[in-house]
Amino acid sequence: MPDFTLLDAIGLVGVLLLLIAYGLTVGGRIDPLRPAALSLNLFGALGILVSLWGAFNLSALVIESAWALIALAGLARWWWRRRSA
């Protein structure tokens, strides 16, 4: 069994952030279109992407890249609407 590395820890923190975001949105505790949920999703995806430097997986790269881009788009949309108001 390989040693647990810093990249593994970063990836697990990323997974935890995504699960927190999902749980809070499904539980109705946070709005999925607001910065809190979007930021949790963005940083969760980025954590998992960082962990891929230690153990590359193409499928994980694709889904987490999409997840991060969607979260960034949501944050940009929120920021733009707030700025316009």
C-alpha positions as CSV (number, residue, x, y, z in Angstrom):
1,M,0.0,0.0,0.0
2,P,1.4,3.4,-1.0
3,D,2.2,6.0,1.6
4,F,-0.4,8.6,2.4
5,T,0.9,11.9,0.9
6,L,0.1,15.6,1.0
7,L,-1.6,15.3,-2.4
8,D,-3.8,12.6,-0.9
9,A,-4.7,14.9,2.0
10,I,-5.5,17.7,-0.4
11,G,-7.7,15.4,-2.5
12,L,-9.6,14.2,0.6
13,V,-10.2,17.8,1.7
14,G,-11.6,18.5,-1.8
15,V,-13.9,15.5,-1.5
16,L,-15.0,16.7,2.0
17,L,-15.8,20.2,0.6
18,L,-17.9,18.8,-2.2
19,L,-19.8,16.6,0.2
20,I,-20.4,19.5,2.6
21,A,-21.7,21.6,-0.3
22,Y,-23.9,18.8,-1.5
23,G,-25.3,18.0,1.9
24,L,-26.0,21.7,2.8
25,T,-27.7,22.4,-0.5
26,V,-29.8,19.2,-0.4
27,G,-30.6,20.0,3.2
28,G,-31.8,23.4,2.3
29,R,-29.2,25.1,4.4
30,I,-27.5,27.0,1.6
31,D,-28.5,28.3,-1.8
32,P,-26.7,26.4,-4.6
33,L,-26.5,29.6,-6.7
34,R,-24.9,31.7,-4.0
35,P,-21.1,32.2,-3.4
36,A,-20.9,29.8,-0.3
37,A,-22.0,26.7,-2.2
38,L,-20.2,27.7,-5.4
39,S,-17.0,28.3,-3.5
40,L,-17.2,25.0,-1.7
41,N,-17.7,23.3,-5.1
42,L,-14.9,25.2,-6.7
43,F,-12.3,24.6,-4.0
44,G,-13.4,21.0,-3.6
45,A,-12.9,20.4,-7.3
46,L,-9.6,22.2,-7.3
47,G,-8.4,20.0,-4.3
48,I,-9.2,16.9,-6.2
49,L,-7.5,18.2,-9.3
50,V,-4.4,19.0,-7.3
51,S,-4.4,15.4,-6.0
52,L,-4.3,14.1,-9.5
53,W,-0.6,15.1,-9.8
54,G,0.1,12.2,-7.5
55,A,-2.1,9.6,-9.2
56,F,-3.4,10.7,-12.6
57,N,-6.9,9.7,-13.7
58,L,-8.4,11.0,-16.9
59,S,-12.0,10.6,-15.9
60,A,-11.4,12.5,-12.6
61,L,-9.6,15.2,-14.5
62,V,-12.6,15.7,-16.9
63,I,-15.3,15.7,-14.2
64,E,-13.5,17.9,-11.7
65,S,-12.4,20.4,-14.4
66,A,-16.0,20.6,-15.5
67,W,-17.1,21.0,-11.9
68,A,-14.6,23.8,-11.3
69,L,-15.6,25.6,-14.5
70,I,-19.3,25.4,-13.7
71,A,-18.6,26.8,-10.2
72,L,-16.5,29.6,-11.7
73,A,-19.2,30.4,-14.1
74,G,-21.7,30.6,-11.3
75,L,-19.5,32.8,-9.3
76,A,-18.9,35.1,-12.2
77,R,-22.7,35.3,-12.9
78,W,-23.4,36.1,-9.3
79,W,-20.7,38.8,-9.2
80,W,-21.9,40.3,-12.5
81,R,-25.5,40.4,-11.4
82,R,-24.6,42.0,-8.1
83,R,-22.4,44.5,-9.8
84,S,-25.2,45.5,-12.2
85,A,-27.8,45.9,-9.5
